[in-house]
Amino acid sequence: MLAAARPHDLPMIVVLNGPLGVGKSTLAEALSESIERCVMLDGDKIVATNPPSSLQYLHETLELLVAHHRRFGYRHFVIDHVWTSAEQLFDLRRRLATLDDDIRCFLLTLPLEENLRRIERRDGARAIDERDFNRRTFRQELEALADRTDLGEPFDVSAPPQELAAAMRRQLGLTQHPH
């Protein structure tokens, strides 16, 4: 379903959810680069700054970062991470709603074989062998996310990143590319 066109200056937070290797960070980067005054906030990187941290820590940090960047003129945010329950997303929405009412969540989807190929390709480019950990994590996340309609609007990420960013901008009602 396509959204009606909306002005670029109305604040918006886009949440990208999905299993390991689906392309959350890649799409978040392409999307944030294609929206004027937009910041990408990578949940995995935020969590990695204070391991072992909780989802509460992540949500509090995201709330602080959005408020901070807003003070410096940024209007839009793309946040990527994996949330495996409606309660987790509800907590994130509750915290961010004080800053912005327009929060859109998407559950990124990809055929299983392609998702596994992306994980293998990514693992092959890393200095540390995390293959066993990544396979185990992927299976756990995929199981937790399977057939869930409460974890975001389904969004297929089979296309190249720039095409996906354009399709998501259209779905968000942001038809104009700022650059």
N, C-alpha and C positions, 0 to 999 in steps of 0.2 A: 504494500500500500504506500503510495507516494504522498508525502506531506505537501500542504499548500506552501507556496513560496513565502519566505519570511525574511524580514530585514536582517542584514548581517550583523547589526549592532545589538540585537536582543541576545542577552547572555544565554549560553547553553553549555551543558555538561553532557558529554557522550561517554558512556561506560561500555567498554568492550570486554565481554566475558567469553570464556571458552577454554578447552583443554590445551595442554602443552603442545606446542608445535603447530597449532592451527593458523597462526599468523597474527596474533593480537598486536604484538609490538610493531610488526611491519605495517599493518594497516593503521595503527595509531600514529606512527610517524608520517606516513603518506597523507593521512587525513589532516593531522595538525598542521602540516606544511601547506596544505591547500586551503586553509581557513585563516582569514586575517585575524590577528590578535588572539592566537590560539596557543595553548601550552599543552604538551604531552606530559602526562604523569604516569610513569611505569610502576605499577604496584610491586612487581618483583624486585626492582631496583631499590624501591623505598624500604621494603622488608629486609633486603640484604644489608642495608646500612645499620641495622640494629638486630642482628640475629641473636637468639631466636626471639622473634617478635610475634605478636598476636595480631589477629584481624582488627582488634580494637585499636592497637597501635597504628596499623595501616590507615584505618578510617579517621582517626584523630589527626594523623599527619596530613592526609589528603585534605581534610577540612582546613587545617592551618595553611597549607600551600595554596589552595584556591583563594582563600581570603588574602594572603600575601600578594599573589600575582594580580589580583583584582585591584589592589591599591596602586599598582604600577601600570594600569591600563589594559591588562589582558581581559578579554571578555568570554572566551570559550576555552573549554578544557576537554581533552580526550584522555580518559583513564583506562588503562588495561590491567587486568589481573584475572584470576579465576575465583569465582564465587560459586560454591556448590549447594547453597541453600537460599530459599527465599528470605529467610531471617537475616542472613548475612547481607543480602542486597538491600533489604529494608533498613538495616542499620546504616548502611552507607547513604542511602537516599535521605534518611532522617537527618543525618549530620549535614549533608550538603544542601538540603532544602532550605536551611536558614540563609544560604548564600544565593540560591537560584532555584526557582520553581521548575524550570525546563530541564529535566534530567531524563535522557533517553538511554535505555539499556539494550544492548544487542548481544545475543548469544551466537557466536560465530560457529559456523558449521562447515564441514568438509568431508568428502567421502573418506572412509577409514583408510583405504590404501594410500591415498594422497597424503593424509595426515601423517601416516607412518613414514612415507618417503621424505617428507619435510623434516621430520625428527631425525632420520638417518643422515640426511644431507647436512643438517645443522651440527649433529654430533661429530661428523667427519671433519668439520672445520675447526673444532675446538682442541685446545692443547690438553685438556684434562678429559680422561675417558669417563663419561657419565652415562654411558649407554644403558647399563642395567638400571640405574636410578631413574633415568628418563622413561624407559619402557614401563617400569613399575608405576611411576607417577602418572603417566599417560593413561594406563589401564584404570587406575583409581579415579582419576578425574573424569574419564569418559563414562565410567559406570555411574558416577554421581550426577553427571549432566544429562544422561540418556533420557529421552522422552520427557524432558522438563519444559513446560511452557511458562513457568514462573521465573525463569532466570534470564529473561531478555527476549527481545524480538529476534526470531531466527534470521540470520544473514549469511548466505553462502559466500565463502571466500575463495572460490576456485579460480577466479580471474587474477591477472597481474595487479599489483598494488595500486597503480595509478587509476586503473579502471574501477577498482573497488572503492577508492576514495571518491571518485566521481559519482558512482552509484549511491554511495552512502550520503554524499552531499545532497543528491536529488531526493533521497528518502527523508532526509532531515529538512528539506525545503530550502536548502542553500544551493540554488541553481547556478549562481555566478562564481567562477573561480577568481580569487582576488588578484592573481599575479598575471 
